[in-house]
Amino acid sequence: MTLFHIIVLALVQGVTEFLPISSSAHLVLVPYFTGWDDQGLIIDVAVHVGTLGAVVVYLWRDVAAILGDLAGAARGRRAGPGVRLAGLIIVATVPVVGAGFAFNGWYPDGLRSITVIAWATLGFGLVLFAADRFGLTVRRMEHLKLSDTIIIGLAQVLALIPGTSRSGITMTAARLLGIERTHAARFSMLLAIPAITGAGVLKGIDLVQAGDAQLTTASVTAAALSFVTALIAIALMMAWLKRATFTPFVLYRVVLGCVLLALAYGGV
């Protein structure tokens, strides 16, 4: 794998991970359009780990509050709001963990099909538009209830289908529940932390067992580059959502989905 190949993958992952447009789909599309060999799931997860670092840095106040309150509760202090938030994140994560193990057993290489990506990109993009257009904006992240997080967690299972977008489907569910856009994005990014950590650990074990030094170097380089681009993308997205809607992301998904459908079914 060349350095240019790694740079392209890292840029694609960094830009798309937290935008509601599906990073996993774009990582599949890179070899499809360039003719390069598929980079495989280990490199995919390496760039995901880089974006994990970016979200932890961007949301360091939330992360610090959660860890601080959990540490305090462990020492017998009264549970702070960070403990409750940690509990909600766990509840929302459980469904995708269970489904992910089952999915990995049935489809170890994932549903890396252009047709699947095309329909998921288009369909769930339109669902995001409807949720953002008709959903209220009256609640914040601190207003989330247990039932809300169960719904968001079940929605996150759909992200196992490439093209759905983990961030996109969780933001969609949050908007349907009336959560403000920036708070929907914040909770979605917090949910990414355990999801990406779990995937990184599993594939990290595969990487160590492979004993491939070249692959290890490529993975570290990809992770570092994706960290920088993801941090920039997160900041820009949050600035946009403070004053506007998800419509530009929906339009991008609709155009991309239609193009992929045309390619998949031989229309062009």
N, C-alpha and C positions, 0 to 999 in steps of 0.2 A: 504494500500500500504506500503510495507516494505522499509526500508532505502536502501537495496541493489537494489530493483526495481528502486527507484528514482535515485540512482547513475548510474545505467546502462542507463536509459533514458537520463540523463544529459550528460553523456559521448558521447552517440550516437549523440545527438543533437549538442553538442559543436563541435565535429569533423566534422560533415557532413553539417552544415548549410551553410557555405560559400564555401565549396568545390562543384564542379559541379556534384554532385552525388545524390541529392535530400534528404534532411533531413526528409521531411514529409513521404517519402516512407520508410525510415529506422525506423521511429517511428511506422509505421504500422507493419513493419516486426518483431519488438521486441516481441509483444505478439503472433504473428503468429508462431515464432520459439521456444519461451519459454513456451507457453501454459498459460502465465499470462493473467489476464483479461485486455482487452483494457483499456489503461489509460485515454482515452477520449481526446477531443479537448482542454479542459481547461488546463490539464497538458502539452499537446503539446505546447500550446501558452506560458505557463509559462517558459518552457525551451527556447522558441524563444525569450522571453523578456530578458533572461540572455545573449543570444548571441547578442541582441541589444546593451546591455551595452558594450560588447566586441568590437563591430565594432565602436562604438562612441569613445572608448578609443584609438583604433588603428588609426582611421582616425581623431584624435582630431584637427589636423591642418586644414583639409578641413572643418570640422564642425565649428571650431572657425572662419574661414574666411567667411563662409556663414553667420553665425549669426552676425558677426561684420559688414559685408557689408550691411546686411539687416537693422541692427540698425542704421547705418549711413545714409542709404537711407531714413529711416523713419524720421530722423532728418533734411532731406533736403540736405544731402551731395550728391555728384555725385555718381551714382551707380557703385560699384566695380565689379570685376569678380565673386565674391561670389553671387551677386544678379542674374546674368545670370545663374550661375550653379544651384541655387535654383529654378529658373524658369524651367530649363530643367528637373530637378528631378520631379517637379510637373507635367509637361506635360507627362513624362514617367509613372507617377503613376496613372493618371486619368483613363486610360483604365482598369487596374486591379481592381481599387476600384469599378467602375461600374459593371464590370463582377463579382467581388467577392460578391457583394450584391445579384445579381441575382442568382449566383451559390449557395449561402448559403440558399436562399429560396427554390431552387429546391432540393438540396442535403445537408441538414443541418449537416449531419455527414461526408460529403465528399465522394469521390469515393474510399473508403478504400478496394479495391479489388486487390488481388494478380495478377490476370490476367492483369488488367489495369496497375498496377505498372510495371509488367514484360515488356509489350510492350513499355511503355513510357521510361523505363530505357534503353532498347536496342535501340529503334528507335532514341530518341533524343541524345543518346550517339554517334551514328553514324553521326548524323547531326553536332554535336560538332566537331567530327574528321574532317569532310569535311570542315567546316568553318575555323578551325585552320590550316588545311593543305593548303588550297587554298586561304585563306584570306590574304591580304597584311598586313604589319606591318609598315605603314607609317604615321599613325595619332595618336594623343594623346587625352586625355580627353578634353583639352581646344579647340580642333578642332571640337568637336561635334556641329552639327547644329540642328535646330528645327526638320527638317525632320528625322534626325538620331534618335533623342529621341522618336519621334512618332513611328518609326519602332521598337525600343527597347521596348517601352511601350506596343505595341500590342503583341510583342513576349512574354512579361511577363505574359500576360493573360493565356498562355498555362501552366504556372506553377500551375494553379489551379488543374491540373491533377497530382495526386501523381505519382512520378517517373520521372516527367519532369525535376525538379530542377529549382527553381527560379533563383538561381545564374547561373546555367548551361545555361539556355535558354537566359538570358540577356547577358552573356559572348559570347554565340554563335552568337547572333545578332550583338554584337559589333565587333566581329572578322570578320564577313561577311562584315561589313562596313569599314574594314581596320584598326581598333583600335588595338594598341599594347596590348599584353597580360596583362601586369601589369595594364595598364590604363583601359582595359576592366573590370578587376577584381575590381579596385577601384570604377568605376562608378556603377558596379553591387552592391557593398557593400553599397554605398551611397543610392541606390534605396531601399535597405533593410530597411533603417531607417524608412521611412514613412509606408512601408508595414507592418513591424513587430509592429510598434507603433499602427497602426489602429487595427490590430488583437488583440493586447494585451489589448487595451481599451475595445473592444467589449466583449471579454471573461472575462476581469477583472470585468466588470459589472455583468456578469453571476455568477462569483465567489462570489462577495459581496452579491448578492441576494440569493445565495444558503445558506449562513451563516454557512458553514461547516468549523469549525476551523481546523480539521485534514487535510482537503483538502488544506486549506490556508497554513498551515505549510509545507505540501508536496510541494506546488507550489513554495514557497520562497526558500526552500532547493534546488529544482531542478534548479531554475533560477540561484542561486549562483554558483552551480557546473558547469552549462553549460557556464557561463561567463568565468571561468578560462580555460576550455578546448577549447572554441572557440577562445580566445585570442591567445593561443598557435598554434591552427590550422591555423589561419589567417596568423600569422608570418611565419610559415613554407611554406604555399602555396605561399605567395608573394615572398619569397626567391627562391622557385623553379621556378616560372614563369619568374623571371629575367634572367634565363639562360636556360630554357627548355620549352617544349610544354605541351599541355593538354593531350597528348597521354596516360600517366598512368591512368588518370581518365577515359578516354574512354575505355581502356582495362578492368578496374574494372567494368564499367557499362555493357559492353558486356558479361562478365563472369556472373555477377549477373543476368542480364536479361535472359540469356540462362538457368541458374539454376532455376529461378522462372518460366519460361515457361514450363520447364520439370515437375516441381512440379504441376503447374496449370493444365496441360493437362494430368497428370498421366503417364508421360513417365518414371518416376523413383519412 
